[in-house]
Amino acid sequence: MSEFEELTNLSERAVEKLQARGASDATAHAHLGTTRQVKFANNKLANHSTWSTAGISLFAVFRKRIVSTTVREHTVEKVDEAVNTLEKLSKAAAPNKEFEGLAKGPFKLGKEANYDKKLEEPGELGVEMVERAVEAARKEGAQRTAGVLELSAGKEFLATNHGARLETKGSGVYFSIRAMAEGEASGAQALCSRTLKALPLEKAATRAGELAKMAEKKAQAEPGVHETVWEPLALAALLNNVGSSASIFSVEAGFSFLTGKIGKEIASKQVTFLDDAAQKEGYGSTPFDEEGTATRETKIIEKGVLKTYLHNHSTAKRHKTKSTGHAGLISPHAWNLVLEPGKGTEEKMIREMERGLLVTNIWYTRFQNYLTGDFSTIPRDGLFLVENGEIQGAVGGLRVTDNLERFLKGISAVGKTAQNVKSWEAETPTLTPAARVETVRFTASTS
């Protein structure tokens, strides 16, 4: 019997035991996978390692009391011990009166995403890919590079006491590079895909090197309202906050600027924004959510109008709607965010700009008020002044201080070429083109 078959059998045992102990809802989510990671710094390999992960996440509800745990040692004894522990913990837990149960069958798989068998045993492939990326960045003028490449593949199995018995496999590639040139000049890219062939690694490294070299030349821009163009890496970070605000959990908790705005215009007509768990090259794609509900494409914003929040079975029942396939057993969440492409290009957006700023990356995005959407963030790795359609040089000392709804309403053009981004600021994979935003407020940075 394979290790995955053992995990599957133990998962089914756990669900049966929990139901026998009186759990009204019970799930066991097993995963088995391998990750190959290659880190690099100063143009050289710093570390490369491979590790396997395996576990069973248990979730149960006893008389509206919600408990969960993870089983790391995969034996019958440890699974039975975990079941006993959950039952005991439930007696001390406070009931969640708002919980309306998990999804019930019949269950079926949604669409499967692409799978790359090469990622099961990548060997030295990761090292070769990093070497090519470093060389590509250096050709554009980067003096130093640093970053990480991760190659992964694995399987999942979900069992619930409501009849779900679902299995899938997945693969993924994640690549992040920061290129440094003279002084503090830098450029960055961070992207992901489901398969090796869909990851434009050398193109991304080339762009990081270009940005670093461009940032050597300096320019000046004053605080105030500026026309802007946002590259995918920077835009994905803000779109992640739109995605998390669309979760009904954020709405109910008072952390969403989208509260009470279903059916209202909260962005420009250029904006159609969705979550697509069936995206063929989506790093976060999955055919089922954590309850077993089949996933699908869900339009969050259509031509500027907010269409839906993201729901699991329990929240959907409370709000008299249907699950959108986004469980999160407690907090519904997005899988792959997508800003639908437009007809423009980043080059044309810049060329048509009389005076404005090109934003290539941001970090430390913070909200002063989640409910209104007031936020601030710091541009990094190249904030460029544009005059008469030409990039003049890199600008320092500015911070974006604006409002997320105002930002969305200011989007006047969306590019036609999208990039699949995943980064520290964009944890949910986000497929997005560049976009022009007419007026964005910049203040003097305190850093």
KAQUI-V552256 format. One record per residue. N is the residue number from 1. RES is the residue in three letters. D_LAST is the distance of its C-alpha to the last C-alpha in whole Angstrom. Layout:
BEGIN
{{N | RES | D_LAST} {N | RES | D_LAST}}
END
This chain:
BEGIN
{{1 | MET | 57} {2 | SER | 54} {3 | GLU | 51} {4 | PHE | 50} {5 | GLU | 53} {6 | GLU | 53} {7 | LEU | 50} {8 | THR | 51} {9 | ASN | 54} {10 | LEU | 52} {11 | SER | 50} {12 | GLU | 53} {13 | ARG | 55} {14 | ALA | 52} {15 | VAL | 52} {16 | GLU | 56} {17 | LYS | 55} {18 | LEU | 53} {19 | GLN | 55} {20 | ALA | 58} {21 | ARG | 56} {22 | GLY | 56} {23 | ALA | 52} {24 | SER | 52} {25 | ASP | 50} {26 | ALA | 49} {27 | THR | 47} {28 | ALA | 46} {29 | HIS | 44} {30 | ALA | 45} {31 | HIS | 42} {32 | LEU | 43} {33 | GLY | 41} {34 | THR | 40} {35 | THR | 37} {36 | ARG | 36} {37 | GLN | 33} {38 | VAL | 32} {39 | LYS | 28} {40 | PHE | 28} {41 | ALA | 25} {42 | ASN | 26} {43 | ASN | 28} {44 | LYS | 30} {45 | LEU | 32} {46 | ALA | 30} {47 | ASN | 32} {48 | HIS | 34} {49 | SER | 36} {50 | THR | 38} {51 | TRP | 38} {52 | SER | 40} {53 | THR | 39} {54 | ALA | 42} {55 | GLY | 42} {56 | ILE | 44} {57 | SER | 42} {58 | LEU | 44} {59 | PHE | 44} {60 | ALA | 46} {61 | VAL | 47} {62 | PHE | 50} {63 | ARG | 51} {64 | LYS | 48} {65 | ARG | 46} {66 | ILE | 43} {67 | VAL | 43} {68 | SER | 42} {69 | THR | 41} {70 | THR | 41} {71 | VAL | 44} {72 | ARG | 43} {73 | GLU | 47} {74 | HIS | 49} {75 | THR | 52} {76 | VAL | 55} {77 | GLU | 54} {78 | LYS | 50} {79 | VAL | 51} {80 | ASP | 53} {81 | GLU | 51} {82 | ALA | 48} {83 | VAL | 50} {84 | ASN | 52} {85 | THR | 48} {86 | LEU | 47} {87 | GLU | 50} {88 | LYS | 50} {89 | LEU | 46} {90 | SER | 47} {91 | LYS | 49} {92 | ALA | 47} {93 | ALA | 44} {94 | ALA | 44} {95 | PRO | 46} {96 | ASN | 43} {97 | LYS | 46} {98 | GLU | 44} {99 | PHE | 44} {100 | GLU | 47} {101 | GLY | 48} {102 | LEU | 47} {103 | ALA | 48} {104 | LYS | 52} {105 | GLY | 54} {106 | PRO | 55} {107 | PHE | 52} {108 | LYS | 52} {109 | LEU | 49} {110 | GLY | 47} {111 | LYS | 46} {112 | GLU | 46} {113 | ALA | 43} {114 | ASN | 43} {115 | TYR | 44} {116 | ASP | 43} {117 | LYS | 46} {118 | LYS | 45} {119 | LEU | 42} {120 | GLU | 44} {121 | GLU | 44} {122 | PRO | 42} {123 | GLY | 43} {124 | GLU | 41} {125 | LEU | 40} {126 | GLY | 36} {127 | VAL | 36} {128 | GLU | 38} {129 | MET | 36} {130 | VAL | 33} {131 | GLU | 34} {132 | ARG | 35} {133 | ALA | 31} {134 | VAL | 30} {135 | GLU | 33} {136 | ALA | 32} {137 | ALA | 28} {138 | ARG | 29} {139 | LYS | 32} {140 | GLU | 29} {141 | GLY | 27} {142 | ALA | 25} {143 | GLN | 25} {144 | ARG | 24} {145 | THR | 24} {146 | ALA | 23} {147 | GLY | 24} {148 | VAL | 27} {149 | LEU | 30} {150 | GLU | 32} {151 | LEU | 36} {152 | SER | 37} {153 | ALA | 40} {154 | GLY | 42} {155 | LYS | 44} {156 | GLU | 44} {157 | PHE | 47} {158 | LEU | 47} {159 | ALA | 50} {160 | THR | 50} {161 | ASN | 53} {162 | HIS | 53} {163 | GLY | 55} {164 | ALA | 52} {165 | ARG | 52} {166 | LEU | 50} {167 | GLU | 49} {168 | THR | 46} {169 | LYS | 45} {170 | GLY | 41} {171 | SER | 39} {172 | GLY | 36} {173 | VAL | 34} {174 | TYR | 30} {175 | PHE | 28} {176 | SER | 25} {177 | ILE | 24} {178 | ARG | 21} {179 | ALA | 22} {180 | MET | 20} {181 | ALA | 21} {182 | GLU | 21} {183 | GLY | 18} {184 | GLU | 15} {185 | ALA | 17} {186 | SER | 17} {187 | GLY | 19} {188 | ALA | 20} {189 | GLN | 23} {190 | ALA | 24} {191 | LEU | 27} {192 | CYS | 30} {193 | SER | 34} {194 | ARG | 37} {195 | THR | 39} {196 | LEU | 39} {197 | LYS | 40} {198 | ALA | 38} {199 | LEU | 35} {200 | PRO | 34} {201 | LEU | 32} {202 | GLU | 33} {203 | LYS | 32} {204 | ALA | 28} {205 | ALA | 28} {206 | THR | 29} {207 | ARG | 26} {208 | ALA | 24} {209 | GLY | 25} {210 | GLU | 25} {211 | LEU | 22} {212 | ALA | 21} {213 | LYS | 23} {214 | MET | 22} {215 | ALA | 19} {216 | GLU | 20} {217 | LYS | 21} {218 | LYS | 18} {219 | ALA | 18} {220 | GLN | 17} {221 | ALA | 16} {222 | GLU | 16} {223 | PRO | 14} {224 | GLY | 18} {225 | VAL | 20} {226 | HIS | 21} {227 | GLU | 23} {228 | THR | 22} {229 | VAL | 23} {230 | TRP | 22} {231 | GLU | 23} {232 | PRO | 24} {233 | LEU | 22} {234 | ALA | 19} {235 | LEU | 22} {236 | ALA | 23} {237 | ALA | 20} {238 | LEU | 21} {239 | LEU | 24} {240 | ASN | 24} {241 | ASN | 23} {242 | VAL | 26} {243 | GLY | 28} {244 | SER | 27} {245 | SER | 28} {246 | ALA | 31} {247 | SER | 32} {248 | ILE | 35} {249 | PHE | 33} {250 | SER | 30} {251 | VAL | 32} {252 | GLU | 34} {253 | ALA | 31} {254 | GLY | 30} {255 | PHE | 27} {256 | SER | 28} {257 | PHE | 27} {258 | LEU | 31} {259 | THR | 33} {260 | GLY | 36} {261 | LYS | 35} {262 | ILE | 38} {263 | GLY | 40} {264 | LYS | 37} {265 | GLU | 35} {266 | ILE | 32} {267 | ALA | 31} {268 | SER | 32} {269 | LYS | 36} {270 | GLN | 34} {271 | VAL | 33} {272 | THR | 35} {273 | PHE | 33} {274 | LEU | 35} {275 | ASP | 35} {276 | ASP | 37} {277 | ALA | 38} {278 | ALA | 41} {279 | GLN | 39} {280 | LYS | 41} {281 | GLU | 38} {282 | GLY | 36} {283 | TYR | 34} {284 | GLY | 34} {285 | SER | 38} {286 | THR | 40} {287 | PRO | 44} {288 | PHE | 44} {289 | ASP | 41} {290 | GLU | 41} {291 | GLU | 44} {292 | GLY | 46} {293 | THR | 46} {294 | ALA | 46} {295 | THR | 43} {296 | ARG | 43} {297 | GLU | 41} {298 | THR | 39} {299 | LYS | 38} {300 | ILE | 35} {301 | ILE | 35} {302 | GLU | 38} {303 | LYS | 37} {304 | GLY | 35} {305 | VAL | 37} {306 | LEU | 36} {307 | LYS | 39} {308 | THR | 38} {309 | TYR | 36} {310 | LEU | 36} {311 | HIS | 39} {312 | ASN | 41} {313 | HIS | 45} {314 | SER | 44} {315 | THR | 41} {316 | ALA | 44} {317 | LYS | 47} {318 | ARG | 45} {319 | HIS | 44} {320 | LYS | 47} {321 | THR | 46} {322 | LYS | 46} {323 | SER | 44} {324 | THR | 42} {325 | GLY | 42} {326 | HIS | 38} {327 | ALA | 39} {328 | GLY | 37} {329 | LEU | 39} {330 | ILE | 37} {331 | SER | 34} {332 | PRO | 35} {333 | HIS | 33} {334 | ALA | 33} {335 | TRP | 34} {336 | ASN | 33} {337 | LEU | 31} {338 | VAL | 32} {339 | LEU | 31} {340 | GLU | 35} {341 | PRO | 35} {342 | GLY | 36} {343 | LYS | 37} {344 | GLY | 35} {345 | THR | 33} {346 | GLU | 29} {347 | GLU | 31} {348 | LYS | 33} {349 | MET | 30} {350 | ILE | 28} {351 | ARG | 31} {352 | GLU | 32} {353 | MET | 28} {354 | GLU | 29} {355 | ARG | 25} {356 | GLY | 22} {357 | LEU | 20} {358 | LEU | 20} {359 | VAL | 18} {360 | THR | 19} {361 | ASN | 16} {362 | ILE | 14} {363 | TRP | 13} {364 | TYR | 11} {365 | THR | 14} {366 | ARG | 14} {367 | PHE | 17} {368 | GLN | 17} {369 | ASN | 21} {370 | TYR | 23} {371 | LEU | 26} {372 | THR | 25} {373 | GLY | 23} {374 | ASP | 20} {375 | PHE | 16} {376 | SER | 13} {377 | THR | 12} {378 | ILE | 9} {379 | PRO | 11} {380 | ARG | 12} {381 | ASP | 15} {382 | GLY | 16} {383 | LEU | 15} {384 | PHE | 18} {385 | LEU | 20} {386 | VAL | 23} {387 | GLU | 26} {388 | ASN | 30} {389 | GLY | 29} {390 | GLU | 28} {391 | ILE | 25} {392 | GLN | 23} {393 | GLY | 20} {394 | ALA | 17} {395 | VAL | 14} {396 | GLY | 10} {397 | GLY | 8} {398 | LEU | 9} {399 | ARG | 9} {400 | VAL | 13} {401 | THR | 14} {402 | ASP | 18} {403 | ASN | 21} {404 | LEU | 22} {405 | GLU | 26} {406 | ARG | 25} {407 | PHE | 23} {408 | LEU | 27} {409 | LYS | 29} {410 | GLY | 27} {411 | ILE | 28} {412 | SER | 31} {413 | ALA | 31} {414 | VAL | 31} {415 | GLY | 32} {416 | LYS | 35} {417 | THR | 34} {418 | ALA | 32} {419 | GLN | 30} {420 | ASN | 30} {421 | VAL | 26} {422 | LYS | 25} {423 | SER | 22} {424 | TRP | 20} {425 | GLU | 19} {426 | ALA | 22} {427 | GLU | 24} {428 | THR | 27} {429 | PRO | 29} {430 | THR | 28} {431 | LEU | 31} {432 | THR | 29} {433 | PRO | 29} {434 | ALA | 27} {435 | ALA | 27} {436 | ARG | 26} {437 | VAL | 25} {438 | GLU | 26} {439 | THR | 23} {440 | VAL | 20} {441 | ARG | 17} {442 | PHE | 14} {443 | THR | 12} {444 | ALA | 9} {445 | SER | 6} {446 | THR | 4} {447 | SER | 0}}
END
